[in-house]
């Protein structure tokens, strides 16, 4: 038995050495092309606070998320900071935020450096601290005791228009006070020592080194065995492109939605608006048009999407405040402004600036910057 154990340890020793090298010696982002991938919680999300590893900072050169190993990838320098709660925000002593933006990777700044994130740009415009509660949803925000105890004046729900995002919408559920066992888990999660251990387990589960070598081998095989113009994304899906502009979903992103689905999503958004209104919080809905929407004519099927226009019309008819980026982005495009990363599915600094400007106008005199 001892000999068998010794042989097993001998066989595993190279793997254990490499694992220790990755976890304890090399930078956390060494085997990832994205800071997002390096810091995103993969497995132990119930035992680590927030959505990213807390109290981290990264500065790296990264490329877009559509075809990172292709000749169309555009290197860019980005900086990342996460706070003690595991969200992409610098740690601060702010006890109560006036504005919280709940949303997806657009709000969390996928492909953007920290200072170009929507909350950072809006914060500078309004001279107020704005918190990016992303990537997340309304119910996670409602159940977060931080914001239950110190609610903001304004909650903005912002996510890309992709139908997959809307399918995940759930009606607002009031905060349920945690049981004793859940309170114990929350207390453990808030412990830095426990959190650090769980981060190590999560990083080991992600196997970044293994995935890195696997993706590099795959990329090289595709380069030599396939036509270079047939680009493939991270999920081995064929990527559509027009010149140097890459599209992650292509024409299928602009498929219409049925009236039944539209009505169900509007009903859910109405529950959000009603919930926050009852708590004296202003609720604003801001769907972000995707690249395929604004540049639909660059796709194989030049079908102009109408989904977002219909959704906004129905939402506004219910008395829900909205920020209409569809019209704003179409106007910007007509003026020669490009609002997205060419090699990424997310917006760029220009798109963020437009959104921040529209939010500022929407808040207007009802939200004085001197409050």
N, C-alpha and C positions, 0 to 999 in steps of 0.2 A: 504493500500500500504506500509506504514511504517512497519507494522508487518510482511508483506511478505518479505520485504527487510531485516529486522532484522533476520528472520528465515534463509534466504539464507546465510547471512553473518555468522550465527552461524554454519550452516552446512559446509560452506567453510573454517571456521577458522582453523581446523586441517590441511587441505591441504595447506592453505596459510602459516601456521606456518612452515610446513615441507619444503615448497618451499623457504621461507626466510632462513631457516636453511641451506639448500643446497647452496643457492646463496651467502649468506653473512657471514656464520660462518665456514662451513666445507671447507677443501681444495678442489680445483677445480677437483682433480682426485679421490676424496674419493669414488665415486660410479662407477669407471671404472677400468677395469683390464689392460687397455692400456693407456699410456700417449697420444698416437695418438688420441684415442677416446675423451679424455678429452679436447684436444686443437684444434681439427679439427673444422672448421666452418661448420655448418650444413645447415642453412637456409638463413642467411643474408650475403652471400658472396659478394654481390654488395655494401654493406655498411660497410664492415670491410676489411681493407687492407690485401692482401696476402691470404694464405691458412690455416693458423692457427691463434689462438688468439695472437696478438702482445705483445711483452715485457713480456713474461712469462718464468718461470723456474719451472721445476718439477724434483724431484728425487724420484723414486719409484721402488718397486719390481714388475715386470710384467711377464706375460707368453706369449707364442706364440698365433698366431691368428687362428690356425686351430681347436683345441679342448681345449679351455682354462679351462674347468671344469673337464677334464679327468685326469686319473692317469699318462698320458703321458706328461702333461704340465711341462715345465722346468722353474722354477723361475730364474729370472736374474735381477740384479740391473742396472737401466738405468737412465741417466740424460738427460733432455731436456731443450733447451734454444731457444726462438724465438726472432727475432729482431723486430724493430719498423715497419718493412714492412710486418710482418706476415709470414716470412719464418723461417725454422729451422736453424738459424745462430745466433751466439752471436752478439750483437750490436758492431759495429766498426766504425771508422772514415774513412775507406777506401772509396775514392771518385770514383775509377774506378777499377774494377776487371779485371785481365788478362784473367781469365777463368771462364765461367759460364756453369754449367751442368744442362740442362733442362731434366726433366724426371718424373718418377712415384715414387711409394713408396720405391723402392730400393734406389733411389737417396735421398729421404727424410729420409732414415734411419729407416724404419719400423723394429721394433724388436732390433735395435741397440742403444747403448748409444752414446751420441753426438760425442765423440772423435773417434769412430769407423766408422763414416759416410764416404762415398767415398770422399766428398770434403775435409774433415779434413785430411784424410790419404794422399790424393794427395797433399794437401797444404804443409804438412810436407816434402813430398818427393821433391817438387819443390821449396820450400821456397817462395811460392806465395800464396796470398789469393785466394781461389776458392769459388765461390758462388753456393749454391744448390737451383736452381729455381725449386722447386718440392713440392708436386705433381702438375705438370702443363704441358703446351704444348707450342709448338713453337709460335703459334699466340698470346698467352697471353704474352709471353716474348717479341715478336716484338712490341706489343702495350704498353708495360710498359715504361713510359716516362723516368724512371731512366736509363735504358739501351739504350734507343733511343738517349739520350743526351750524355751518356758516354758509348759507345759500348765496349765490351771486345775484346781481340785479338782472342780468341778461344771460340766457342760454341760447346759443346758436347751434343748430343741428346742420352739419355740412358734410356731404359725402358725394362721391361721384355717381353719375346717373345710371351706371351699369345695373341691369336688372338683378344680378346676383346680390347687390347691396340691398335692394328693396325687398327681396325675398326674406332677408334676415330681420326685417322690422317686426317688432313685437309690441303689443299694447303696453302702455305704461303701467307698471305694477308698484304700488306704494312700498316703501321700505319696511321690511319685516325685521323686527329686532332679533338679533342672533341668539341662538341657544348657547348654553354654557360651553358645549364642545366647539361651536363655531367661534365663540369669543376667545377660547384658548388658541385655536388655530390663528386667529387674527393677531393675538399677542405674540405668538411664535414668529409669525411672518414679519412683524415689526422689529424683531430682534436682528441686529446687524450680523451677529455671529451665525445664527440659524440661516439667515438669508444668504450669507456668503457660501455656506455649505451647499445649500440648495442650488445656487447658481453653478457651482462646480458640477453637481449631478446633472443639471440641465445641459451644460456645455458638453459633458461626456455623452449624453444621449444624442445631441445633435451631430456628433462625429464630424466636425467641420473639416478635419484633415482628410478623412476618407472621402467625403463628398467633393472636396477640392480636386483630389487626384482623379476621381472618377469623372468629374465634369471636364477636366483638361484632356483626359484620354478620349472622351466622347467627342469633344470639340475638334481635336486633331483628326479623328477618324472621319468625321463629317466633312472636314476640309478636304481630305484627300479622296474620299469615296463618293462625294456628292457635288453637284453644281454649287459653286459659292453663292450664286444668286438665289438659291433656294434656302433662305434663312429659316432657322428654327429657334424657337424661344426656349425658356427654361423647362417647359413641359413637353418639349419635342413637337410643339405645334408649329405649323408653317406660319411665318410672319409676313404680313403684307407690307409693302413699302412703295413709296413714290419718291424717286430720287434718293435723298439721304434721310427722308422722314419715314420712321418705322411705326407700324400700327400693331398693337398687341392682339386685338380681337378682330380687326378688319370689319367687313360689312355686317357680320352677325351682331356686332354691338348696337346696330341701328334697327334691329327687328322691332316691330310694333308690339305693344302690350294690349291685351284685351280690356274692355271697359270694366269687366268684373274685377280684374287685378288692380286697375287704376283706382276703382272705388274702394277696394279693401285697404290699399295703402293710404288713401286720403283719410279713411276712418281712423287708422292707426295714428296718423299725424295729428288728427283732431284730438285724440286722447292725450297726446303729448301737450298740445296747446292748452287743453282744459286743465290738465294736472298742474302745469306751471302757473297758469293764471290763478288757480285756487290758492297757490302758495305765494302769490304776489310777485312772481318772477316773469319777466318778459321773454317770450319764446319766439324765435325767428328761424325759419326754415330756408336753407340755402343749398339747393342741389348744384353740384359742379358739373358742367358739360364735359364729356370726355373728348379726347382728341378726334375720335371717329365722327363725332357729332359735328364739330365746328369745321372739320376738313373732310366732310363726307364726299366731296367731289373728287378727292384724290384717291378714292378707293375703287376697287374693281366694279362694284355695283354703286352707281352714283345716286343712291336713294336718300333724299333729304329726310332726316328723322323728325318726327313730330311728337314723340313720346313726352319729352320734357316740357314742351309748350302746353300740351293737354294737362299734364300733371300740375303745372303751376296755375293754370286756369281753374282747375277744380279745387286746389288748395286755397287759393285766394277767395274763391266763392264761399268757402267755409269760414272766412274771416281770420284765417291764419296769416300772420305776417311772413312775407317772403322777400328774399333778395334774388332778383332775376339776373343771373349771370348769362343766360342764353342770349338775350338781346345785347348785353354788354360785350360779350365775347365776339358775337357776330359783327358788331360795330367796330371793335378793335381789329378784327381780321381785315375788314374792308379798308381800314386805315393802315394796313401793312404791318401790324403788330403780331408777332408769333408768340403764343401763350403756353407752349408746351416744350418739354425736352424732346429733341428730335429722336433720341434713342431710348426714350422712357415713356411710360404711360401716364406720368404725372405732369402737372403744370410747372412752369418756370417762374422766375421772379416777376416777369411782366404779368402773368396770370394772377399771381398773388396780389400784386399792386392793385389790379383792377378790382379784385374781390374786396380788398381792404377799403378801397375808396367807396365802393357801393355800400358796404356795411356802415361806414362812417356816415354816409348820407341817410341811410335808413334810420340810424339811431337819432340823428339830427338833434333838435332842441330838447327832445324828451330825455336825452341822456347827456347832461352837461359834463364836459371834461373837468369841471371844477368840483363835481360832487365828491 
